[in-house]
Amino acid sequence: MVPRHAYAQSFPVSGTVKDEKGEALPGVVIRVKGANTGTTTQEGGKYTINAGSGSATLIFSFIGFTTREVAVEGRSAVDVTLGVSERSLDQVVVVGYGSVRKSDITGSISSVSSGEIKATPVASLSQALAGRAAGVKVSQSSNAPGGGVSIRIRGGNSIQGGNEPLYVVDGYPLYNEAGPAINPNDIESMEILKDASATAIYGSRGANGVIIITTKRGRAGRNNIQFESYYGVQRVRKKIDMLDATQLATLVNEGIATVNRDNQNVPGYIPKAPAFTDAQISALGKGTDWQDAIFRDAPMQNYQLTFSGGSEKTQYAISGNYFGQEGVIINSGYGRGSVRMNLDQEVSSRLKLSSSFTVTRSKARSVNTDGDGGGGAGVVYGALNFSPTVPIYAADGSYTLNNRPGGIIISNPVSMAMETKDNTTLTRMLGNVSGEYKIMEGLYFKTLFGANLNYNKNNFYIPRTVYAGLAANGRASIYSSQYGEWLNENTLNYRTTINSIHKLNVLAGYTYQAANFEDVRANAQNFANDILAYNNLGTAQQTNTGASNKTDWTLRSYIGRINYDLREKYLLTLTGRIDGSSRFGAGNKSAFFPSGSVAWRLSNENFLRSVKNISDLKVRASYGLTGNQEIGQYQSLGALGTQSYSFGNVLSVGYAPNRIGNPKLKWETTAQLDFGVDLGLFNNRIQVTADWYKKKTKDLLYNVALPITSGYSTSLQNIGKVMNEGLEFSLNTVNVDGEFQWTTNFNVAYNRNEILDLGAVTGDVPSGQASGHLQLGNSGILRVGQPIGVFFGLVTDGIFQSTEEIAKSAQKNAKVGERRYVDQTGDGAITPADRVILGHAQPDYTFGFTNNFSYKGFDMAVFFQGVQGNSIFNLNRFEQESMTGVSNQSTAVLDRWTLTHPSQNIPRASANGQPYQVTSRQVEDGSYIRLRNIQLAYNFPASWLKRAGIQNAKLYVSAQNLLTFTDYSGFDPEVSRFGQDNLSQGTDYGSYPATKIFLVGLNISL
């Protein structure tokens, strides 16, 4: 046993560190193995360090060179030579159906390591990508616990088809809009395939990009046990400033007075009395703060235990994980448990077997937040619009069921959150077994069998204690679904090197994938009481018509790829895939998706080898075709729907055509051109990657309106073209490399989306969901020359201050104090022709900026992320600034126009509302810069842990979303009320608010 005082002993060691050419290396980091002692070499490569004892081992590390461990062996002078490392270029990157050295990549691929994923503790792997890779935009489509995420790689290609990327988990390709059910702690690395050269191997599913996920596997050698955990608290990032009870009552009375004044000369008009007396107003005070009533500080926690290791022939990795997240809205929460097992077995020198299995089970307690307004609105909408003059509970202790008398119908947000039961249980199983057989030297055959199984169950009950359930005397529904998917892949891979000059890698294969889906739902209402909720639908007096559904699809494919390397200077990749899908028309079920790419490693040319500062330089070019099949099933076929009719007071159910078939329906096809450059400087202390790309998607799938005489409203057809053009730039630098280390990662991506053609459709096409409650059918339009997802409406131009202004305006019937609009056509009237494009949901550019610091045992990471140039359609403003007083208002209305306060921003109070229409007042700048994560960690010295048998231990504290810089007036600029709908991005209407998160974590390795 080593005496406790031994580590404090003095044993100075000095020496010189040089490279293989004999040149001195200043800045080399030298550490004593198992201790916190360290130093760096000075000018001339000289160093001095206290090794502690003559039996110590010194570790020498320097960017661009191979790390060496040298035993002191009692010497006082130790000179070391470091060899140049090609590690960063020899790093293996996983691509479709194989892997390649990073130096041999000819396409555009971004990598995210497990270290980067763990840097920001997140609930899903999709969240871990935010800001980490250029050209990858991650948006939180719902901030609810377990909420969905939307990912766009190099912009959206489709109008109505899917725009999410394809995920490939341990070789299993799957399209899941919510992202695959993989625990982020299990991920070893993620590769994002962006250009056609990289994605064409996935053919009809590659147009939106591909994210390849590799989970952690065991390694031969020592067995390891890892425990990772964190616990944190979430807090609502921001509250909306709303009127208190006194302010709202004053506004309501002022609006009534305005109406009386407007109609004082109208014959027979009877003035309305104030809604609140002076005595009532003075007694109101601040009233109920409904946001405080529904929001709370909520815990989140994560625990992971991993066993890994193995022998030379057998390696294993087994992990179990639990993630729990309570919501910041009362009674919402999410829990997920998962088990993963990866096993690799070398059966013989020719045969290797591998398996990967993951089982995940999650439970969610949901509260409705993104529903439309009025009586069907959600909890957040209710908290913003419910009157503060009304208490949470009535005098008898029951919930207040409705807004104040004279107000709009809104459910009490507290009763809605606490009493409504909306519970979802989801079980997912994903796994595969593969075998690789060496037929002869360089020739390998691999077969894979996999399955993806999902089971979903939702139980819902809304009781009579909630306004929306009162009229129905309780309403219940049960939904259940199951999804099964099977995969078989067979590939031949031949690798050879000829005369040490020509390297060839040829891949050929056949894949078959099939799936089926079934669901069933039952509904009932009018219960005697709320005791059983959804647990016995048979006790309801009214059982509604149920429903069931069944679909299936298949995909057969032939794949091929050739990689050619000449003298490690000239690289060529040719890829092709033939896909046959059941989703398309009889004559268009198959298509060919080819691609080609070339690269030139200039740094291996003789004329650049003598330039020491250039470590690596490669230029790339690629072009290819990829497809998009995400349109659902049977869309090319005509369909029958049920129709009910009464015969002799007896309701009969029959069938009638409800969809016209389109046998010509085919793929959306994306052609992409990419030029890129990879540059490494100063032993790769500076690494730069830049890409320019241009994508054109044709044969867009869109529901085209049909003449009424056809008997159908729309038909899914291939029309039009969309373009995405952009520039991506990534910079990784080692700023300081010594006892104190500082590295920086920066990426930025610009993308311009444009509709090139809408086929036979002429003029603007209304698009984008809005609100039925507000009688707004659409938020924007589709227009050739503009991007997808623009907001379209009138431009506001201040407030009318006098009757003279009104007389000269295009709004002759307006009143002083009302909002003024710009007459774009100059025809003297405000009409729909005066609407213009007010903004677009897609940002001009996105970026991520990370700085990592380390000093002795301390690590610190600071990560900023943001988007710029996008707009948000804030539907909340329609009611929060309506000035009618029928619902609560934001404090912005305190700046309203009055006779003594001639505001130019907010119109006068009035009990008579105006028709809702999209205007520039509701379309706001959605740009933001966010401190997404800041983390401080301490790595305990090995000398402290040795006695306990612990290899490594790290304690850290972390804060997420600590700072957000934005001009957006809502809860958070990262919002999308309609989820992943590409036509309705960037809409906010009572959405679940974002949170700040404060965490403390502990990781231990045995």
Buried (B, 14 or more C-beta within 10 A) or exposed (E): EEEEEEBEEEBEBEBBBBBEEEEBBBBBBBBBBBBBBBBBBEEEBBBEBBBBBBEBBBBBBBBBBEEBEBEBEEBEEBEBBBEEBBEBBEEEBBBBBBEBBBBBBBBBBBBBBBEBBBBBBBBBBBBBBBBBBBBBBBBBBBBBBBBBBBBBBBBBBBBBBBBBBBBBBBBBBBBBBBBBBBBBBBBBBBBBBBBBBBBBBBBBBBBBBBBBBBBBBBBEEEEBBBBBBBBBBBBBBBBBEBBBBBBBBBBBBBBBBBBBEBBEEEEEEEEEEBBBEEEBBEEBEEBBBBBEBBBBEBEBBBBBBBBBBBEEEBBBBBBBBBBBBBBBBBBBBBBBBBBBBBBBBBEEEEEBBBBBBBBBBBBBBBBBBBBBBBBBBBBBBBBBBBBBBBEBEEEEEEBBBBBBEEBBBBBBBBBBBBBBBBBBBBBBBBBBBBBBBBEEEBBBBBBBBBBBBBBBBBBBBBBBBBBBBBEBBBBBBBBBBBBBBBBBBBBBBBBEEEEEEEBBBBBBBBBBBBBBBBBBBBBBBBBEEBEBBBEEBEBBEEBBEEEEEEEBBBBBBBBBBBBBBEEBBEBBBBBBBBBBBBBBBEEBBBBEBBBBBBBBBBBBEEEEEEEEEBBBBBBBBBBBBBBBBBBEBBBBBEEEEEEEEEEEEEEEEEEEEBBBBBEEBBBBBBBBBBBBBBBBBBBBBBBBBBBBBBBBBBBBBBEBEBEEEEEBEEBBBBBBBBBBBBBBBBBBBBEBBBBBBBBBBBBBBBBBBBBBBBBEBEEBBEBBBBBEBBEBEBBBBBBBEBBBBBBBBBBBBBBBBEEEBBEEBBBEEBBBBBBBBBBBEEEEEBEEEBBBBBBBBBBEBBBBBBBBBBBBBEBBBBBBBBBBBBBBBBBBBBBBBBBBBBBBBBEBBBEBBEEEEEBEBBBBBBBEBEEBBBBBBBBBBBBBBBBBBBBBBBBBBBBBBEEEEBBBBBBBBBBBBBEBEBEBBBBBBBBBBBBBBBBBBBBBBBBBBBBBBBBEBEBBBB
